[in-house]
Amino acid sequence: MAVSKKEMSPCPIDAMLSVIDGRWKGTILWRLVDGPMRTSELHRSIPGITERVLIRHLQELMGDGIVLRREEGSSPGIVRYSISKYGKTMLPVMERICEWGYKHIARVKEQAAGSHALS
């Protein structure tokens, strides 16, 4: 049975995936690993993401306590996003997912190269 976004699934994998679901959330978090970034910096670092989607995902990640938004008191106002202390608890998991992702990318490329060699 499907669980709505407002309900917490009893499955821990579903609970984690509900936080990082969406096409861009993992990429946003990966970009923030190196430190705080302005919205424009994040936007430029993620080809293909619209500013509207970026803002929506940042708001959702803030709502889940994964990302922090800090306004700097200058004119015009500068906003920087960073991974929260709680969000940093996800970093070991993200690193493992990244390791697996690299292996998967290599495997897919090998399979594609193998199928081209047979052609």
VOPAGU-2260 file (C-alpha; in pm, 1 decimal, decimal comma):
REM VOPAGU-2260
SITE   aa  ch    i         X         Y         Z
SITE  MET   A    0       0,0       0,0       0,0
SITE  ALA   A    1     134,6     342,1     -91,9
SITE  VAL   A    2     221,1     580,0     188,1
SITE  SER   A    3     144,9     947,3     137,9
SITE  LYS   A    4     423,5    1204,5     173,9
SITE  LYS   A    5     270,6    1311,9     506,6
SITE  GLU   A    6     276,3     961,2     655,7
SITE  MET   A    7     596,7     800,7     776,8
SITE  SER   A    8     654,1     457,3     632,4
SITE  PRO   A    9     757,0     190,6     883,0
SITE  CYS   A   10    1022,1      80,4     630,9
SITE  PRO   A   11    1352,9     256,9     708,2
SITE  ILE   A   12    1455,9     259,0     341,1
SITE  ASP   A   13    1127,6     425,6     244,3
SITE  ALA   A   14    1175,0     676,8     527,1
SITE  MET   A   15    1521,3     771,0     398,0
SITE  LEU   A   16    1412,1     779,9      35,5
SITE  SER   A   17    1119,1    1007,2     124,1
SITE  VAL   A   18    1375,6    1268,3     232,4
SITE  ILE   A   19    1596,6    1247,7     -76,6
SITE  ASP   A   20    1328,6    1165,2    -332,9
SITE  GLY   A   21    1311,6    1374,6    -642,4
SITE  ARG   A   22    1539,3    1402,6    -940,1
SITE  TRP   A   23    1778,3    1658,2    -789,7
SITE  LYS   A   24    1793,5    1625,7    -410,1
SITE  GLY   A   25    2088,0    1387,6    -407,3
SITE  THR   A   26    2279,0    1615,4    -644,3
SITE  ILE   A   27    2199,0    1921,1    -432,0
SITE  LEU   A   28    2326,0    1747,8    -119,1
SITE  TRP   A   29    2637,5    1624,1    -297,9
SITE  ARG   A   30    2717,1    1980,4    -410,1
SITE  LEU   A   31    2675,7    2107,2     -52,4
SITE  VAL   A   32    2918,2    1849,3      89,5
SITE  ASP   A   33    3211,7    2083,7      20,6
SITE  GLY   A   34    3051,9    2369,9     212,2
SITE  PRO   A   35    2785,3    2640,1     198,5
SITE  MET   A   36    2675,4    2769,6    -139,0
SITE  ARG   A   37    2463,8    3056,0    -262,5
SITE  THR   A   38    2150,8    2975,1    -459,8
SITE  SER   A   39    2309,7    3101,2    -780,8
SITE  GLU   A   40    2622,5    2889,5    -723,7
SITE  LEU   A   41    2411,2    2579,9    -666,5
SITE  HIS   A   42    2203,8    2655,6    -973,6
SITE  ARG   A   43    2512,3    2694,2   -1194,9
SITE  SER   A   44    2667,5    2374,4   -1056,3
SITE  ILE   A   45    2368,6    2156,8   -1151,9
SITE  PRO   A   46    2311,7    2164,4   -1527,0
SITE  GLY   A   47    1949,7    2105,8   -1620,7
SITE  ILE   A   48    1784,0    2205,2   -1293,8
SITE  THR   A   49    1546,9    2500,7   -1303,2
SITE  GLU   A   50    1568,4    2765,5   -1034,8
SITE  ARG   A   51    1209,5    2692,2    -935,1
SITE  VAL   A   52    1281,8    2321,8    -879,8
SITE  LEU   A   53    1604,9    2404,2    -695,2
SITE  ILE   A   54    1420,9    2635,5    -454,8
SITE  ARG   A   55    1141,9    2380,9    -401,1
SITE  HIS   A   56    1389,1    2102,4    -323,3
SITE  LEU   A   57    1588,8    2328,0     -90,4
SITE  GLN   A   58    1267,8    2415,9      95,3
SITE  GLU   A   59    1177,0    2047,3     129,2
SITE  LEU   A   60    1527,5    1960,9     252,1
SITE  MET   A   61    1505,4    2245,8     504,7
SITE  GLY   A   62    1165,8    2116,7     616,7
SITE  ASP   A   63    1322,9    1776,7     682,7
SITE  GLY   A   64    1608,3    1937,9     878,7
SITE  ILE   A   65    1872,6    1828,7     626,6
SITE  VAL   A   66    1968,4    2171,8     489,9
SITE  LEU   A   67    2009,9    2507,7     662,9
SITE  ARG   A   68    1944,1    2847,9     507,5
SITE  ARG   A   69    2149,5    3140,3     636,4
SITE  GLU   A   70    2088,0    3499,7     535,9
SITE  GLU   A   71    2382,7    3731,6     558,8
SITE  GLY   A   72    2296,4    4086,2     655,0
SITE  SER   A   73    2423,5    4270,3     352,3
SITE  SER   A   74    2258,3    4462,9      75,9
SITE  PRO   A   75    2146,1    4293,1    -138,0
SITE  GLY   A   76    2089,2    4002,0      97,7
SITE  ILE   A   77    2306,4    3699,2      45,7
SITE  VAL   A   78    2159,4    3356,9     120,2
SITE  ARG   A   79    2377,3    3052,2     166,7
SITE  TYR   A   80    2264,8    2693,0     202,5
SITE  SER   A   81    2456,0    2426,0     391,1
SITE  ILE   A   82    2404,3    2075,6     520,2
SITE  SER   A   83    2283,4    2075,1     881,0
SITE  LYS   A   84    2448,2    1876,2    1158,7
SITE  TYR   A   85    2160,8    1629,2    1128,9
SITE  GLY   A   86    2198,3    1623,2     749,0
SITE  LYS   A   87    2565,9    1535,1     786,4
SITE  THR   A   88    2460,1    1206,9     945,3
SITE  MET   A   89    2353,8    1109,8     590,4
SITE  LEU   A   90    2703,5    1163,9     445,3
SITE  PRO   A   91    2835,3     809,7     506,2
SITE  VAL   A   92    2524,2     671,8     337,2
SITE  MET   A   93    2562,6     913,6      46,3
SITE  GLU   A   94    2928,5     812,5       6,5
SITE  ARG   A   95    2829,3     446,0     -13,7
SITE  ILE   A   96    2554,3     525,5    -264,9
SITE  CYS   A   97    2810,5     721,1    -468,1
SITE  GLU   A   98    3055,2     428,4    -464,0
SITE  TRP   A   99    2782,2     197,4    -587,3
SITE  GLY   A  100    2676,5     454,6    -846,6
SITE  TYR   A  101    3028,8     471,9    -992,0
SITE  LYS   A  102    3036,4      91,3   -1016,3
SITE  HIS   A  103    2696,6      87,7   -1181,3
SITE  ILE   A  104    2796,2     355,7   -1433,5
SITE  ALA   A  105    3109,5     157,1   -1522,3
SITE  ARG   A  106    2905,6    -163,4   -1557,7
SITE  VAL   A  107    2651,7       2,8   -1787,2
SITE  LYS   A  108    2934,1     147,0   -1999,7
SITE  GLU   A  109    3100,8    -193,9   -2020,8
SITE  GLN   A  110    2773,6    -354,4   -2127,2
SITE  ALA   A  111    2717,4     -82,5   -2388,0
SITE  ALA   A  112    3072,4    -123,0   -2520,6
SITE  GLY   A  113    3026,2    -499,2   -2532,7
SITE  SER   A  114    2702,3    -473,0   -2729,2
SITE  HIS   A  115    2867,4    -232,1   -2977,5
SITE  ALA   A  116    3159,0    -471,7   -3021,2
SITE  LEU   A  117    2916,9    -744,5   -3122,8
SITE  SER   A  118    2747,1    -523,0   -3382,3
